[in-house]
Amino acid sequence: MKKTYKQIKLYQKRLKEPLNKTDFKNFNMYLVACYSVLILGIQLIFKALWYRKPIFIGCYLVSGINLILMFFNIKNYKFDKIIYSVLGLLLSLILTIIFIKYPILLPITTVVVSYPLYCFLKLRKMKKLRCLNLFEDNGFRGANLLLKELVPFESFDNLISINIKLKEEIYGKDMEYFNDNLAYYCDQKKILFMGFKYEQYKLSYKVYLYADKYDLENLEKFLKKNINYEFEIKVVKDKKYEYYLNHICPSDKLFMHMCNNNIINNKIPETVNLFEEQSIILVLAFENKENALNCFDELKKTGDYVQIDYDDNSKHVKENNLNKLYTNMIYVEQKTRIGLSKLNMITDYMYDMAKKYNGSFEEWGIGELTKEED
């Protein structure tokens, strides 16, 4: 169970990591900087073994360890977070010198700093554990969508639902504080925090966990300590994760709306004028060729699009052992303003058209169809 839980957390971590990791395939400045820092760090650690004076041993050892940590920082984030590594190195060196010269300060500092340090590390851990995508749908909801493509798991098939009966409305900070504490508790107990639902008009706050092994008595103690409301806990078997997929996760269209909002707010290039019409390309996929061609004909008859192309992708799918869904592709170019409500209408329509012919609406992006892409 612990091994499975660790694999799940590593998968989530990889999905949340930035995509701009250093490319080591080519000889570049990042490769030189990375390995220079790594080699220097290793040299300093070995150098510490040659000295007898504690102050030199401590300084070289601390510097070496910090430089090795800096190597991983540059590797993962280029130079975006190098300032934190440099500050950490300087602070570590200062503290090392002080504690070696005045060892009596070490136990005193440990006593004074231990609790604030514990709180800081706990808050940092809680922040890293945040993995709920928030959305509105008959209230306010959150779901762990990072694991949607992996479920169901062979273990973790016990659905634990906690229904908290509120006496008054709660607000975003209260939800965040409770969810962060619950996520921290779940991580310690190797439980998956998969979602929540807040229904304002019912004064109800429901939380959904999936567990392999669980201790209800311990969970009740946690809840009594962290909330001042009555609550009810239910545990049922959900081997296929049906409740998670059908009731916790957003619907396909709502998920598309969330993606549209994220693209508009974070991924549209600054050079794109949102007040002018832009050409966008919409992509539909079908396993069956006849269905794809019927959809292609219906879209073309509307006359609403700049260009529509059909592509028989069967050879590429077979050669690369891809999902058969991508055997037949339709590419649609449409002119529109990049506004959320307008895009939601367009993607909803494309989703319905694809479903009508047993296909899938895959994605959209800013661009134009050209003869080279045919």
C-alpha positions in Angstrom: 0.0 0.0 0.0 2.8 2.5 0.9 4.6 1.7 -2.3 1.4 2.3 -4.4 0.7 5.5 -2.5 4.3 6.7 -3.2 3.9 6.0 -6.9 0.7 7.9 -7.0 2.3 11.0 -5.3 5.3 10.9 -7.6 2.9 10.8 -10.6 1.0 13.9 -9.2 4.3 15.7 -8.6 5.5 15.1 -12.1 2.3 16.5 -13.5 2.6 19.6 -11.4 6.2 20.3 -12.2 7.0 23.0 -14.7 7.6 21.9 -18.3 10.7 24.1 -18.8 13.2 21.7 -17.5 16.7 22.0 -18.8 17.3 20.1 -22.1 20.5 18.1 -21.8 20.4 16.7 -25.3 22.4 19.6 -26.6 25.6 21.2 -25.3 24.4 24.5 -23.8 25.0 27.0 -21.0 22.6 25.2 -18.7 24.6 21.9 -19.0 27.9 23.7 -18.3 26.5 25.6 -15.4 24.8 22.6 -13.9 27.7 20.2 -14.0 30.2 22.9 -12.9 28.2 23.5 -9.8 27.8 19.7 -9.2 31.5 19.0 -9.6 32.4 21.9 -7.3 30.0 20.6 -4.7 31.5 17.1 -4.7 35.0 18.6 -4.6 34.1 20.6 -1.5 32.6 17.6 0.3 35.8 15.6 -0.3 37.9 18.6 0.7 36.2 18.6 4.1 37.8 15.2 4.7 41.3 16.6 4.6 40.9 19.2 7.3 41.0 18.7 11.1 39.6 22.1 12.2 35.9 21.8 12.7 35.2 25.2 11.2 36.8 24.2 7.8 35.1 20.8 7.9 31.7 22.4 8.6 32.0 25.2 6.0 33.2 22.9 3.2 30.6 20.2 4.0 27.7 22.7 4.1 28.9 24.5 1.0 29.2 21.2 -0.9 25.8 19.9 0.1 24.2 23.3 -0.9 26.0 23.3 -4.3 24.7 19.8 -5.1 21.1 21.0 -4.2 21.8 24.0 -6.4 22.6 21.6 -9.3 19.1 20.1 -9.0 17.6 23.5 -8.9 19.3 24.6 -12.1 18.5 21.3 -13.7 14.8 21.5 -12.9 14.1 25.2 -13.2 17.0 26.6 -15.1 18.0 29.8 -13.3 14.5 30.8 -12.2 15.0 29.8 -8.6 18.7 30.2 -8.2 18.3 33.1 -5.8 16.8 30.7 -3.2 19.7 28.4 -3.5 22.3 31.2 -3.1 20.4 32.6 0.0 20.2 29.1 1.4 24.0 28.7 0.9 24.9 32.0 2.6 22.5 31.4 5.5 23.8 27.8 6.1 27.4 29.1 6.1 26.7 31.8 8.6 24.9 29.5 10.9 27.6 26.8 10.6 30.3 29.3 11.6 28.3 30.7 14.5 27.4 27.2 15.9 31.0 26.0 15.6 32.4 29.1 17.4 29.6 29.2 20.0 28.3 25.6 20.4 26.2 26.6 23.4 23.9 28.5 21.0 23.0 25.3 19.2 20.6 23.8 21.9 19.2 27.2 22.7 18.5 27.9 19.0 17.0 24.5 18.5 14.5 25.0 21.3 13.6 28.5 20.1 13.4 27.7 16.4 11.9 24.2 16.5 8.2 25.1 16.7 8.3 27.9 14.2 10.4 25.7 11.9 7.9 22.9 12.3 5.0 25.3 11.4 6.9 26.6 8.4 7.7 23.1 7.1 4.1 22.0 7.7 2.7 25.0 5.7 5.2 24.3 2.9 4.2 20.7 2.8 0.5 21.6 2.8 1.0 24.0 -0.1 2.7 21.2 -2.1 -0.1 18.8 -1.4 -2.7 21.1 -3.0 -4.0 19.2 -6.0 -7.7 20.1 -6.2 -9.0 21.8 -9.3 -11.8 24.1 -8.2 -15.0 24.8 -10.1 -18.5 26.0 -9.7 -21.4 23.6 -10.4 -24.5 23.9 -8.2 -22.3 25.3 -5.5 -18.6 25.1 -5.1 -16.6 22.0 -5.8 -13.1 20.7 -6.0 -11.7 17.5 -7.6 -8.2 15.9 -7.9 -8.1 15.7 -11.7 -4.4 14.7 -11.8 -5.4 11.1 -11.2 -8.4 10.9 -13.5 -6.5 9.0 -16.2 -5.1 6.5 -13.7 -8.2 5.4 -11.7 -9.3 2.8 -10.8 -6.5 1.6 -8.6 -6.4 -2.0 -7.4 -6.1 -0.8 -3.9 -7.6 2.4 -2.4 -11.1 1.2 -3.2 -12.8 2.3 0.0 -14.7 5.6 -0.5 -14.8 7.6 2.7 -17.4 10.4 2.5 -17.6 12.9 5.2 -20.7 15.1 5.4 -20.2 18.2 7.6 -23.4 19.9 8.7 -22.7 23.6 8.8 -24.5 26.2 10.9 -23.5 29.1 8.8 -21.9 30.0 5.4 -18.2 29.4 5.0 -15.8 31.3 2.8 -12.8 30.5 0.6 -10.1 30.9 3.2 -12.0 28.6 5.6 -12.3 26.0 2.9 -8.6 26.3 2.0 -7.5 26.1 5.6 -9.6 23.0 6.3 -8.7 21.3 3.0 -5.0 21.9 3.5 -5.1 20.4 7.0 -7.1 17.4 5.7 -4.6 16.9 2.8 -1.8 16.9 5.3 -3.6 14.4 7.5 -4.4 12.2 4.5 -0.7 12.3 3.4 0.4 11.1 6.8 -2.1 8.3 6.8 -1.6 7.3 3.1 -5.1 8.3 2.1 -6.1 9.9 -1.2 -8.0 13.3 -0.9 -10.0 13.2 -4.1 -12.6 16.0 -3.8 -15.1 18.1 -1.9 -18.5 19.7 -2.5 -19.9 22.8 -0.8 -23.7 23.4 -1.1 -24.4 26.9 0.2 -28.2 26.6 0.2 -28.0 23.3 2.2 -25.2 24.4 4.5 -23.4 21.2 3.6 -19.8 20.5 3.1 -18.9 17.0 1.8 -15.4 15.6 1.5 -14.4 12.5 -0.4 -11.4 10.3 0.4 -10.2 7.0 -1.1 -8.3 4.6 1.1 -6.8 1.2 1.3 -6.5 0.9 5.1 -8.1 3.5 7.4 -8.7 4.2 11.0 -12.1 5.8 11.6 -11.5 6.5 15.2 -8.3 8.4 14.3 -10.2 10.3 11.5 -13.0 11.3 13.9 -10.4 12.7 16.4 -8.9 14.8 13.6 -12.3 16.1 12.5 -13.3 17.0 16.1 -10.1 18.9 16.5 -10.4 20.8 13.2 -14.1 21.6 12.9 -16.8 22.8 15.3 -19.7 21.2 13.4 -21.5 17.9 13.5 -20.3 15.4 10.9 -21.2 12.0 9.5 -18.8 9.4 8.0 -19.7 6.7 5.6 -17.5 4.1 4.0 -18.5 2.1 0.9 -16.6 0.0 -1.6 -16.0 1.7 -4.9 -13.6 -0.5 -6.9 -14.3 1.2 -10.2 -14.2 4.7 -8.8 -17.7 5.3 -10.2 -18.5 8.0 -7.6 -15.3 9.9 -8.3 -15.8 9.8 -12.0 -19.5 10.5 -12.1 -20.1 12.8 -9.1 -16.8 14.4 -8.0 -15.1 15.1 -11.3 -16.7 17.9 -13.5 -18.6 16.9 -16.6 -16.8 16.9 -19.9 -18.2 20.2 -20.9 -17.5 21.9 -17.6 -14.0 20.5 -17.8 -13.6 22.1 -21.2 -14.8 25.4 -19.9 -12.2 25.2 -17.1 -9.5 24.5 -19.8 -10.7 27.3 -21.9 -10.5 29.7 -19.0 -7.0 28.5 -18.2 -5.8 28.9 -21.8 -7.2 32.4 -22.1 -5.8 33.6 -18.7 -2.4 31.9 -18.9 -1.4 30.5 -22.3 -2.5 33.1 -24.9 0.6 34.9 -26.3 0.7 38.6 -25.4 1.0 39.4 -29.2 -2.6 38.1 -29.7 -5.2 41.0 -29.7 -8.2 39.6 -27.8 -10.4 42.5 -29.2 -10.0 41.3 -32.8 -11.2 38.2 -34.5 -8.6 35.4 -34.6 -8.4 32.2 -36.5 -8.6 29.1 -34.4 -8.3 25.4 -35.3 -10.6 22.8 -33.7 -9.6 19.2 -33.8 -12.1 16.2 -33.8 -11.1 12.5 -33.8 -13.0 9.4 -34.9 -12.2 5.7 -35.0 -14.8 5.0 -37.7 -14.2 6.5 -41.1 -17.9 6.6 -42.1 -18.8 8.5 -38.9 -15.9 11.0 -39.5 -17.0 11.7 -43.1 -20.7 12.1 -42.0 -19.6 14.6 -39.4 -17.3 16.3 -41.9 -20.2 16.7 -44.4 -22.6 18.1 -41.7 -20.0 20.7 -40.6 -19.3 21.7 -44.2 -23.0 22.2 -45.0 -23.3 24.9 -42.3 -21.0 27.3 -44.2 -19.8 28.8 -40.9 -16.2 27.9 -41.2 -13.2 29.3 -43.1 -11.9 25.8 -43.9 -12.6 22.1 -43.0 -10.1 19.3 -43.7 -10.4 15.5 -43.2 -7.3 13.4 -42.7 -7.0 9.6 -42.9 -4.5 9.0 -40.1 -4.7 5.2 -40.1 -1.1 4.6 -41.3 0.4 6.8 -38.7 -1.8 5.3 -35.9 -0.8 1.7 -37.0 3.0 2.5 -37.3 3.1 4.2 -33.9 0.7 1.9 -32.1 -1.6 4.9 -31.2 -5.2 4.9 -29.9 -7.5 3.9 -32.7 -9.6 6.9 -31.9 -7.1 9.0 -33.9 -7.5 7.0 -37.1 -9.7 9.7 -38.7 -9.2 13.4 -37.9 -11.2 16.5 -38.8 -9.6 20.0 -38.6 -11.9 23.0 -38.5 -10.7 26.6 -38.9 -13.1 29.2 -37.5 -12.9 33.0 -37.0 -13.9 34.2 -33.6 -13.0 36.6 -30.8 -11.1 34.9 -28.0 -13.7 35.4 -25.3 -14.6 32.8 -22.7 -18.4 32.7 -23.3 -17.9 32.5 -27.1 -15.3 29.8 -26.9 -17.4 27.8 -24.5 -20.3 27.9 -27.0 -17.9 26.8 -29.8 -16.3 23.9 -27.9 -19.7 22.8 -26.6 -21.0 22.6 -30.2 -18.0 20.7 -31.4 -18.2 18.3 -28.4 -21.9 17.6 -29.3 -21.1 17.1 -33.0 -18.3 14.7 -32.2 -20.4 12.7 -29.8 -23.2 12.6 -32.3 -20.9 10.5 -34.6 -19.2 8.5 -31.8 -16.1 10.7 -31.9 -14.2 13.0 -29.6 -13.5 16.7 -29.6 -9.8 16.9 -28.7 -8.6 20.5 -28.6 -8.4 23.9 -30.0 -5.6 26.4 -30.7 -4.9 29.7 -32.4 -3.7 29.2 -36.0 -4.7 28.7 -39.6 -5.0 25.6 -41.7 -2.6 25.6 -44.6 -1.9 23.4 -47.5 1.3 22.1 -45.8 -0.8 20.8 -42.9 -3.3 19.0 -45.2 
